[in-house]
Amino acid sequence: MSPESDPAPFRSGFVAIVGRPNVGKSTLLNRLVGQKISIVSRKAQTTRHRIVGVRTDPQAQFVFVDTPGFQTEHRNALNRSMNRAVTTALAEVDVVFFVVEAGRFGAADQKVLELLPEGGQVLLVVNKVDLMADKTQLLPFIEKMAATHPFAEIVPVSAERGTQVEDLVKAALPHLAEGPPIFAEDDITDRSERFLAAEFLREKLFRLLGDEIPYGLAVEIERFEQEGALRRIHAAIIVDRPGYKGIVIGKGGERLKRIASEARQDLETLFQGKVFLEVWVKVRGGWADDERALKSLGYE
């Protein structure tokens, strides 16, 4: 067999997805993996943990690391934990996707740019190109961004629509090292079902509460039991002020019922089985600035 006909070696590696809050990192991760594993919301700062998504193709395995949006304004323990997740990811990966919003580059983006490694493993992902009112401004924006850092590639995409996301995967492939898969072929994340249950419930809180409650809420899974294909999940919604409890529950408990119902439906889709979900609300003042409380809630 001639060298030209030899199959390409298998590649694998870690790819960090970084950027300021609300540029579409989680939507991009879900699109890359082909399944929802990272929660999304119109609210900034929805992602609080490192979320790993695994994509295994015939020629490579990509281990994508979705990170929280880097925080520049708030300095409580929760936000320090989120920023550590970003800097740790940048130090441990083979490739970086630096995500910006098409036509927008501000001080918060600049802060993330300053964290990027100097090597050639950073790809600029210009997201939300479908939302640009004047598409003629895309090329000048890309040229402006090219002058800010020696990016290996610049790829405009729409994570929401999937536009050119496969081009992004192809651009990242040569930057992975030759080697065997890191995860099993059918793995899609390293996170437990217990963790995913808490995240999906938290997503519904953000979506259904609107701006009535700020970010002073969390979810704690107190019991997670599996009986065949049935999962029994008992979850506490943690709020930091007594007044928020009634807002989450709603009149006659209707809002809490809707939150739980919509979360249960998403979890049944994810787990491919029936889910019994019981949810209640607890008040735990100051949890977002309490290192011990954060650790008990799974923050690093």
C-alpha positions, 0 to 999 in steps of 0.5 A: 500500500502506498503512503498516499493511500494510508488512512489519516491517523486518528486524533483526539484532544480538548477544545475550550470554548471561551468568551464573554457572557452571552455570546452563545458558547453553550448553544455552540457546544450543543450544536457541536455535540448534536445534543443538548447538554449545556443549558441556554438562556437569553440571560447572561451568566447562565453557565456556571460550571465547566461543561464537557461535551464529547463528539466522536467522528470517524477520524477524531474525538473532540472533547469540548469544554464549555466555560462560564462567561468571564466575569469582570464586574462581580467579585463574589465567591461564585463569580471567582469560581466561574473565572477559575473555570475559564482560566483552568480550561485555557491552561489544560486544552489543545485548542481554544475557540474564542467566541465573539458576537458578529459586529460587537467587540467591547471591554468584556471581550478584550478581557478574555482576549488578554487571557488567550495563549500566544500559540497558534491553537486559538480559533476565532469564532464569530457567532450570530452572523445571522443576526447582523442587520448589515452583512456587508459589515462582517468582512471589515469586522473580521479584518479588525479582529484579525489584527488583535491576535494571531488567530490560527483560523477565523470562522464565522458561524451561526450556532443557533442555525448550525451555519458553518459549524462543520467548517469550524470542526474541520478547522480545529481537526489539524490542531488535535494531537494524534492519539486514541479516543479519550472517552468511549465512542458513545459518551457525550459528556463527563457530567453525571445524570445528577448534575444534568438534572440540576442544570436542566431545572436551573435553566427552567428557572431562568426561562420562566422567572424572567427578571423577577429573581436575579442570580441568587438561586441554585439547584441542589439534588437531594436524592437521585434514584434509578429503578429500571428506566424510571428515575426519581429525582428530589430537588431543592431550589435554593434562593438567598432571600425569603421574598424570592420563595413566593416568587418561585412558587407562584400563586397557588404553586402554579409557577413551581409546577410549570418549572418542574413539569417543563424540566421533567419533560426535558429530562425524559428526552435526555434520559430516554425514560420516565422521570419522577421529579419532586421540587421544593424551595429553600432559603439559604442566605448568602450562598453565592458568597459562601465557599462551603455552600458553593462546594456543597452545590458542586462549584469548584 
